[in-house]
Amino acid sequence: MNILIKLEEAALFVLGIYLFSLLPLAWWYFPLLLLLPDFSMLGYVANAKIGAVCYNIFHHRGVAVIVYLLGLYLGNDAVQLCGIILFSHSAMDRMFGYGLKYESGFKYTHLGIIGKEKI
């Protein structure tokens, strides 16, 4: 993954921090909740297909934007927070090279193969 993509993801992460700053919440909520979407990896306990579906739902920026916009529409800070955390987490993951998963296994992502056995 080249440096330009990492910079783009860093900018999106900063956008997430900015959107969070607009909410009337203490700053510590952001780092506390930031890794919460990774619990979606528990789907891999069942099998790779279920794992990929669960992971991708919680790491898809489109889902994050829809959740955030729903929170804006409803005037609900908690729903907005969920959207911001999903959005920020996915940007952070992509900065580190973790993309959406294929059903063939956790290490196969839309950004390439991750882990020690890269091709």
N, CA, C and O of each residue as an XYZ file, in Angstrom:
476
protein
N       0.868     -1.170      0.000
C       0.000      0.000      0.000
C       0.905      1.220      0.000
O       1.859      1.296      0.775
N       0.609      2.156     -0.856
C       1.520      3.300     -0.952
C       1.193      4.399      0.045
O       0.141      4.399      0.685
N       2.115      5.325      0.156
C       2.029      6.382      1.164
C       0.831      7.297      0.951
O       0.275      7.815      1.919
N       0.427      7.503     -0.290
C      -0.710      8.376     -0.574
C      -2.003      7.823      0.020
O      -2.811      8.574      0.566
N      -2.194      6.532     -0.087
C      -3.394      5.914      0.483
C      -3.367      6.015      2.014
O      -4.392      6.282      2.641
N      -2.199      5.801      2.603
C      -2.084      5.919      4.058
C      -2.378      7.341      4.519
O      -3.015      7.540      5.553
N      -1.918      8.329      3.759
C      -2.202      9.725      4.100
C      -3.687     10.041      3.973
O      -4.247     10.778      4.785
N      -4.314      9.480      2.955
C      -5.754      9.685      2.784
C      -6.522      9.102      3.967
O      -7.449      9.730      4.477
N      -6.141      7.916      4.397
C      -6.805      7.289      5.538
C      -6.540      8.063      6.822
O      -7.421      8.166      7.676
N      -5.340      8.608      6.966
C      -5.028      9.435      8.131
C      -5.914     10.676      8.153
O      -6.393     11.083      9.212
N      -6.133     11.280      6.979
C      -7.009     12.454      6.895
C      -8.441     12.083      7.281
O      -9.114     12.857      7.962
N      -8.911     10.916      6.858
C     -10.254     10.473      7.223
C     -10.348     10.185      8.723
O     -11.388     10.421      9.339
N      -9.274      9.682      9.302
C      -9.248      9.462     10.745
C      -9.354     10.795     11.485
O     -10.080     10.909     12.472
N      -8.632     11.791     11.005
C      -8.707     13.129     11.601
C     -10.118     13.696     11.456
O     -10.619     14.357     12.366
N     -10.758     13.440     10.320
C     -12.155     13.862     10.137
C     -13.040     13.220     11.206
O     -13.914     13.880     11.768
N     -12.817     11.951     11.481
C     -13.576     11.272     12.531
C     -13.376     11.924     13.892
O     -14.326     12.079     14.659
N     -12.137     12.306     14.189
C     -11.855     12.991     15.451
C     -12.587     14.326     15.494
O     -13.149     14.701     16.523
N     -12.578     15.041     14.373
C     -13.278     16.331     14.319
C     -14.781     16.138     14.543
O     -15.389     16.867     15.326
N     -15.379     15.158     13.858
C     -16.816     14.910     14.033
C     -17.126     14.537     15.475
O     -18.153     14.943     16.018
N     -16.233     13.758     16.099
C     -16.419     13.414     17.500
C     -16.385     14.668     18.371
O     -17.148     14.779     19.331
N     -15.509     15.607     18.042
C     -15.382     16.827     18.853
C     -16.650     17.671     18.827
O     -16.840     18.526     19.692
N     -17.515     17.441     17.850
C     -18.772     18.183     17.754
C     -19.842     17.622     18.699
O     -20.853     18.273     18.959
N     -19.610     16.419     19.202
C     -20.563     15.796     20.126
C     -20.303     16.273     21.552
O     -19.163     16.565     21.913
N     -21.349     16.351     22.353
C     -21.172     16.804     23.745
C     -20.743     15.657     24.673
O     -21.428     15.333     25.642
N     -19.594     15.057     24.348
C     -19.105     13.911     25.108
C     -17.684     14.176     25.586
O     -16.958     14.971     24.989
N     -17.296     13.511     26.656
C     -15.929     13.614     27.160
C     -14.975     13.005     26.129
O     -15.343     12.067     25.422
N     -13.758     13.532     26.042
C     -12.791     13.112     25.042
C     -12.426     11.640     25.164
O     -12.114     10.998     24.161
N     -12.460     11.090     26.387
C     -11.993      9.731     26.602
C     -12.907      8.668     26.003
O     -12.512      7.508     25.892
N     -14.131      9.052     25.614
C     -15.013      8.088     24.942
C     -14.394      7.600     23.628
O     -14.510      6.427     23.271
N     -13.740      8.516     22.919
C     -13.197      8.164     21.597
C     -12.161      7.043     21.687
O     -12.347      6.010     21.044
N     -11.076      7.198     22.458
C     -10.110      6.082     22.517
C     -10.674      4.828     23.182
O     -10.271      3.714     22.849
N     -11.596      5.004     24.110
C     -12.195      3.860     24.784
C     -12.984      2.981     23.803
O     -12.929      1.754     23.873
N     -13.709      3.618     22.903
C     -14.593      2.892     21.989
C     -13.954      2.552     20.648
O     -14.523      1.777     19.878
N     -12.794      3.111     20.356
C     -12.206      3.002     19.025
C     -11.954      1.571     18.567
O     -12.080      1.286     17.376
N     -11.608      0.679     19.458
C     -11.320     -0.699     19.056
C     -12.525     -1.626     19.147
O     -12.425     -2.810     18.825
N     -13.652     -1.097     19.580
C     -14.863     -1.905     19.736
C     -15.278     -2.640     18.452
O     -15.707     -3.790     18.548
N     -15.174     -2.041     17.261
C     -15.577     -2.781     16.056
C     -14.784     -4.069     15.813
O     -15.237     -4.936     15.065
N     -13.613     -4.205     16.432
C     -12.834     -5.429     16.234
C     -13.468     -6.660     16.879
O     -13.073     -7.787     16.578
N     -14.439     -6.458     17.755
C     -15.155     -7.617     18.298
C     -15.912     -8.366     17.201
O     -16.322     -9.510     17.398
N     -16.094     -7.728     16.058
C     -16.763     -8.398     14.941
C     -15.936     -9.571     14.420
O     -16.459    -10.421     13.700
N     -14.661     -9.628     14.771
C     -13.819    -10.751     14.356
C     -14.243    -12.057     15.019
O     -13.824    -13.134     14.595
N     -15.067    -11.965     16.051
C     -15.533    -13.178     16.717
C     -16.336    -14.071     15.761
O     -16.502    -15.263     16.016
N     -16.827    -13.498     14.674
C     -17.514    -14.307     13.667
C     -16.626    -15.388     13.088
O     -17.120    -16.409     12.611
N     -15.315    -15.174     13.126
C     -14.387    -16.174     12.606
C     -14.367    -17.431     13.470
O     -13.845    -18.459     13.041
N     -14.917    -17.371     14.662
C     -15.025    -18.572     15.496
C     -15.942    -19.586     14.808
O     -15.707    -20.792     14.886
N     -16.985    -19.095     14.136
C     -17.914    -19.980     13.424
C     -17.250    -20.531     12.165
O     -17.096    -21.744     12.022
N     -16.862    -19.653     11.263
C     -16.135    -20.033     10.048
C     -15.707    -18.765      9.302
O     -16.072    -17.655      9.688
N     -14.939    -18.941      8.242
C     -14.378    -17.790      7.518
C     -15.459    -16.960      6.829
O     -15.342    -15.737      6.756
N     -16.505    -17.603      6.325
C     -17.555    -16.858      5.636
C     -18.310    -15.946      6.606
O     -18.476    -14.756      6.342
N     -18.761    -16.503      7.716
C     -19.471    -15.704      8.721
C     -18.541    -14.638      9.286
O     -18.960    -13.504      9.521
N     -17.288    -14.997      9.503
C     -16.315    -14.042     10.004
C     -16.138    -12.857      9.069
O     -16.107    -11.709      9.511
N     -16.024    -13.137      7.779
C     -15.845    -12.066      6.796
C     -17.071    -11.161      6.736
O     -16.936     -9.940      6.663
N     -18.257    -11.746      6.765
C     -19.489    -10.948      6.721
C     -19.587    -10.050      7.957
O     -19.849     -8.853      7.839
N     -19.376    -10.625      9.134
C     -19.439     -9.832     10.374
C     -18.398     -8.727     10.359
O     -18.705     -7.571     10.652
N     -17.174     -9.081     10.018
C     -16.089     -8.104      9.995
C     -16.406     -6.973      9.017
O     -16.256     -5.799      9.354
N     -16.836     -7.320      7.827
C     -17.076     -6.313      6.782
C     -18.228     -5.371      7.124
O     -18.180     -4.192      6.774
N     -19.250     -5.865      7.795
C     -20.357     -4.993      8.196
C     -19.853     -3.900      9.134
O     -20.231     -2.736      8.995
N     -19.006     -4.272     10.082
C     -18.524     -3.316     11.082
C     -17.304     -2.511     10.625
O     -16.838     -1.630     11.348
N     -16.787     -2.809      9.435
C     -15.618     -2.091      8.924
C     -15.879     -1.431      7.576
O     -14.941     -1.010      6.899
N     -17.120     -1.340      7.190
C     -17.482     -0.733      5.909
C     -17.826      0.738      6.131
O     -18.697      1.061      6.939
N     -17.151      1.614      5.422
C     -17.393      3.045      5.626
C     -18.787      3.458      5.198
O     -19.348      4.395      5.766
N     -19.354      2.796      4.226
C     -20.724      3.112      3.819
C     -21.697      2.887      4.965
O     -22.587      3.706      5.197
N     -21.534      1.791      5.677
C     -22.376      1.512      6.846
C     -22.161      2.596      7.899
O     -23.117      3.086      8.499
N     -20.895      2.968      8.119
C     -20.581      3.999      9.113
C     -21.247      5.326      8.774
O     -21.796      5.989      9.655
N     -21.202      5.714      7.518
C     -21.803      6.990      7.098
C     -23.317      6.945      7.265
O     -23.920      7.916      7.723
N     -23.931      5.833      6.901
C     -25.386      5.697      7.057
C     -25.780      5.788      8.531
O     -26.758      6.455      8.871
N     -25.026      5.123      9.405
C     -25.321      5.177     10.840
C     -25.176      6.612     11.346
O     -26.025      7.098     12.094
N     -24.107      7.284     10.942
C     -23.895      8.671     11.381
C     -25.018      9.585     10.892
O     -25.546     10.390     11.658
N     -25.381      9.457      9.613
C     -26.451     10.300      9.061
C     -27.789     10.005      9.728
O     -28.592     10.914      9.939
N     -28.031      8.754     10.058
C     -29.248      8.396     10.792
C     -29.257      9.089     12.156
O     -30.292      9.588     12.597
N     -28.111      9.114     12.812
C     -27.998      9.814     14.088
C     -28.255     11.302     13.956
O     -28.904     11.902     14.813
N     -27.746     11.907     12.877
C     -28.024     13.328     12.630
C     -29.517     13.557     12.416
O     -30.106     14.479     12.979
N     -30.113     12.702     11.594
C     -31.539     12.831     11.278
C     -32.395     12.705     12.538
O     -33.348     13.459     12.734
N     -32.041     11.747     13.381
C     -32.807     11.504     14.610
C     -32.424     12.454     15.735
O     -33.117     12.532     16.750
N     -31.328     13.173     15.559
C     -30.841     14.037     16.619
C     -30.348     13.239     17.820
O     -30.464     13.683     18.962
N     -29.797     12.057     17.550
C     -29.379     11.138     18.597
C     -27.847     11.071     18.643
O     -27.217     10.544     17.726
N     -27.260     11.604     19.707
C     -25.806     11.635     19.832
C     -25.192     10.239     19.898
O     -24.095     10.029     19.380
N     -25.871      9.291     20.519
C     -25.333      7.940     20.653
C     -25.214      7.260     19.284
O     -24.228      6.573     19.018
N     -26.202      7.447     18.431
C     -26.152      6.858     17.092
C     -25.070      7.547     16.264
O     -24.346      6.892     15.514
N     -24.962      8.866     16.399
C     -23.883      9.578     15.712
C     -22.526      9.056     16.167
O     -21.629      8.847     15.351
N     -22.380      8.845     17.474
C     -21.133      8.323     18.025
C     -20.804      6.963     17.412
O     -19.655      6.707     17.054
N     -21.787      6.106     17.293
C     -21.563      4.790     16.681
C     -21.035      4.938     15.255
O     -20.084      4.257     14.871
N     -21.640      5.814     14.481
C     -21.186      6.048     13.114
C     -19.768      6.592     13.069
O     -18.968      6.172     12.233
N     -19.453      7.513     13.951
C     -18.109      8.108     13.994
C     -17.064      7.060     14.382
O     -15.979      7.016     13.801
N     -17.389      6.229     15.352
C     -16.441      5.187     15.781
C     -16.226      4.187     14.651
O     -15.087      3.812     14.373
N     -17.293      3.750     13.997
C     -17.147      2.824     12.874
C     -16.290      3.435     11.766
O     -15.404      2.778     11.221
N     -16.565      4.703     11.440
C     -15.838      5.408     10.388
C     -14.360      5.560     10.759
O     -13.479      5.249      9.957
N     -14.099      6.032     11.960
C     -12.722      6.272     12.404
C     -11.932      4.964     12.496
O     -10.766      4.899     12.108
N     -12.584      3.935     13.012
C     -11.915      2.652     13.143
C     -11.534      2.088     11.774
O     -10.430      1.573     11.603
N     -12.433      2.181     10.808
C     -12.118      1.650      9.484
C     -10.976      2.435      8.843
O     -10.132      1.847      8.167
N     -10.936      3.746      9.043
C      -9.828      4.547      8.515
C      -8.517      4.137      9.187
O      -7.491      3.998      8.521
N      -8.554      3.945     10.500
C      -7.355      3.533     11.223
C      -6.862      2.169     10.732
O      -5.669      1.987     10.493
N      -7.776      1.222     10.584
C      -7.392     -0.104     10.093
C      -6.748     -0.015      8.717
O      -5.736     -0.668      8.464
N      -7.318      0.779      7.834
C      -6.782      0.883      6.483
C      -5.435      1.609      6.456
O      -4.616      1.366      5.569
N      -5.208      2.492      7.416
C      -3.871      3.104      7.533
C      -2.823      2.027      7.792
O      -1.686      2.136      7.333
N      -3.208      0.996      8.523
C      -2.287     -0.083      8.873
C      -2.339     -1.255      7.891
O      -1.686     -2.277      8.104
N      -3.117     -1.105      6.813
C      -3.150     -2.119      5.770
C      -4.209     -3.184      5.914
O      -4.215     -4.150      5.150
N      -5.109     -3.038      6.874
C      -6.182     -4.018      7.056
C      -7.406     -3.572      6.271
O      -7.971     -2.511      6.534
N      -7.803     -4.378      5.321
C      -8.953     -4.030      4.500
C     -10.140     -4.922      4.779
O     -10.122     -5.736      5.703
N     -11.164     -4.761      3.977
C     -12.341     -5.630      4.058
C     -11.928     -7.046      3.690
O     -11.055     -7.243      2.845
N     -12.548     -8.022      4.316
C     -12.103     -9.410      4.203
C     -12.846    -10.186      3.123
O     -14.028     -9.967      2.856
N     -12.092    -11.110      2.510
C     -12.683    -12.080      1.599
C     -13.038    -13.330      2.395
O     -12.493    -13.561      3.475
N     -13.945    -14.126      1.864
C     -14.400    -15.338      2.557
C     -13.334    -16.426      2.607
O     -13.497    -17.415      3.322
N     -12.251    -16.259      1.862
C     -11.212    -17.288      1.831
C     -10.339    -17.290      3.080
O      -9.552    -18.216      3.275
N     -10.464    -16.271      3.929
C      -9.708    -16.244      5.173
C      -9.406    -14.835      5.631
O      -9.487    -13.886      4.851
N      -9.058    -14.702      6.897
C      -8.846    -13.387      7.501
C      -7.731    -12.596      6.825
O      -7.820    -11.374      6.709
N      -6.690    -13.282      6.381
C      -5.541    -12.565      5.831
C      -5.762    -12.056      4.407
O      -4.926    -11.316      3.888
N      -6.856    -12.432      3.773
C      -7.137    -12.004      2.397
C      -8.081    -10.804      2.413
O      -9.257    -10.928      2.753
N      -7.543     -9.635      2.037
C      -8.323     -8.400      2.092
C      -8.357     -7.700      0.743
O      -7.618     -8.057     -0.175
N      -9.220     -6.703      0.635
C      -9.301     -5.943     -0.612
C      -8.055     -5.071     -0.822
O      -7.871     -4.506     -1.900
N      -7.211     -4.961      0.193
C      -5.956     -4.212      0.064
C      -4.765     -5.136     -0.174
O      -3.635     -4.672     -0.328
N      -5.019     -6.436     -0.202
C      -3.955     -7.415     -0.408
C      -3.872     -8.373      0.762
O      -4.680     -8.318      1.689
N      -2.888     -9.247      0.707
C      -2.699    -10.251      1.748
C      -1.945     -9.612      2.909
O      -0.974     -8.881      2.714
N      -2.413     -9.903      4.121
C      -1.755     -9.374      5.319
C      -1.096    -10.524      6.071
O      -1.485    -11.681      5.909
N      -0.125    -10.214      6.872
C       0.539    -11.226      7.689
C       1.887    -11.620      7.126
O       2.401    -10.986      6.205
N       2.457    -12.676      7.689
C       3.823    -13.104      7.351
C       3.931    -13.734      5.968
O       4.991    -13.676      5.345
N       2.860    -14.328      5.485
C       2.929    -15.074      4.221
C       2.466    -14.235      3.032
O       1.703    -14.720      2.197
N       2.912    -12.994      2.946
C       2.525    -12.151      1.820
C       3.122    -12.711      0.521
O       4.210    -13.287      0.500
N       2.356    -12.514     -0.555
C       2.831    -12.981     -1.873
C       3.282    -11.782     -2.668
O       3.721    -11.927     -3.809
